[in-house]
Amino acid sequence: MLSAPRPQNESERLSALRALQILDTPSEERFDRITELTQQIFNVPIAYIALIDSDRQWFKSKCGLTTDETGRDVSFCGHAINQDEPLIIPDTHSDERFADNPLVTEDPMIRFYVGFPLAGPGGYNVGTLCIADRAPRNPDEIDLEAMAHLAAMAKHELNMVDVIRSQKELIDAKSMLIRTQQRQTSELAEAAKYARSLIPEALVDGPVTSDWLYEACSELGGDVMGHLLLPGGRIAFYLVDVMGHGIGAALHGSAIQSAIRSQSLPDCHFEDPLSVFQALNGRFPMADHGNRFCTMFYGVLDPETGKLDYVNAGHPPPFAFSGHASPKTLDSTASLVGLGMEAEASSDSVQLQPDSECWIYSDAAIELKDASGHDMGINGLRDAISLVRMSNQGHSPTQAMRQLLSSFSGQDRFEDDLSLLVFKWHGSK
């Protein structure tokens, strides 16, 4: 028996699997329907959906099996996840990898196997849809195209796990918030704390460092932001501003934050900003979400080269500062998220120089008014950031900017959600 080798991306693959939070959960009809249909279509005694954990194969849904899991070292699916095409074994007795496997020599006595890998968050293969028989079979008898459609259904349901769970959590949270005013106050405070906890800690080491500030104008805000560590060492920075304030905007923003943070948007490549915009646009159409839309900036930085690829979906243009040169504005490349205007969207890129800073902000920063009623505006904010960069070396740039904005407006608390996200590229190693 030959155990399957571990994929090179095993740590990322396991992280994607754990992000689904599906291991050891009860059976679900939506998965069971797929395995039952697969068993019937291909007239096999065994069909199952398996997830490959670090040391075990766990069955989310199964027909014809009595156990809930097996060791990963004896699993057929441990081999299947190492490839993108289906693994087909006409006769296990003729395959040196499986001839003496206990799943072949003992119950369930597998002689024939077909397994389709299932990709989860980030495109990593986290499991399989499989059929098995206790007698060898000719692979030509199997309609692989039909099984590929069933595997696509299983993959879709698998990638909907996080979205469905997020929706349930948000609905439950909203129900609790409206029971009593006292309970509402308490729950709002907890929700605000949770929303803030979703923002990852600032980057403090390496070629890229970051700093952020988030202040909701009410107990709950509609801004979400953060960063993602992507394959190949790339880093995505994002800021999303949902229309409106209060519970509705916060719930909408939390759903978007969850989808981005767990990288659970189906068929989305999170290293491709345009793909992220298209996936969010399709997942959160305003017609299905209380006519709510949002602006978004999503940029992917390559720390080796300093190249920043981005999509600006109707968001106030971030500034890319390099030395004493005039900053470059990262203007809009797409419509607002939720309008469904994907055909007109595009991405753009900018080449950063060593020690460049990119400032991303919500519209609250440019809509502040001074005592005379004059707006800060984009030009005013640009000049304010330049002042902070010159006079605030070694300190938190976002805190310094917050103090400057407060002085400009004469207000200690702002009338809109204020979000600032700053990252600095120090240059390649």
WOQUI-V865686 format. One record per helix or strand of 3 or more residues. SS is the DSSP state (a for helix, b for strand). FROM is the first residue (numbers start at 1). TO is the last residue. If there is no record, write none. Layout:
ss->SS from->FROM to->TO
ss->SS from->FROM to->TO
This chain:
ss->a from->10 to->20
ss->a from->29 to->42
ss->b from->46 to->52
ss->b from->56 to->63
ss->b from->69 to->71
ss->a from->72 to->74
ss->a from->77 to->80
ss->b from->87 to->89
ss->a from->92 to->94
ss->a from->102 to->105
ss->b from->112 to->119
ss->a from->121 to->123
ss->b from->125 to->133
ss->a from->139 to->141
ss->a from->144 to->159
ss->a from->161 to->177
ss->a from->181 to->197
ss->b from->208 to->215
ss->b from->223 to->229
ss->a from->231 to->233
ss->b from->235 to->242
ss->a from->246 to->261
ss->a from->273 to->283
ss->a from->286 to->288
ss->b from->294 to->301
ss->b from->307 to->313
ss->b from->318 to->321
ss->b from->328 to->330
ss->a from->342 to->344
ss->b from->348 to->351
ss->b from->356 to->361
ss->a from->364 to->367
ss->a from->377 to->391
ss->a from->397 to->409
ss->b from->418 to->425
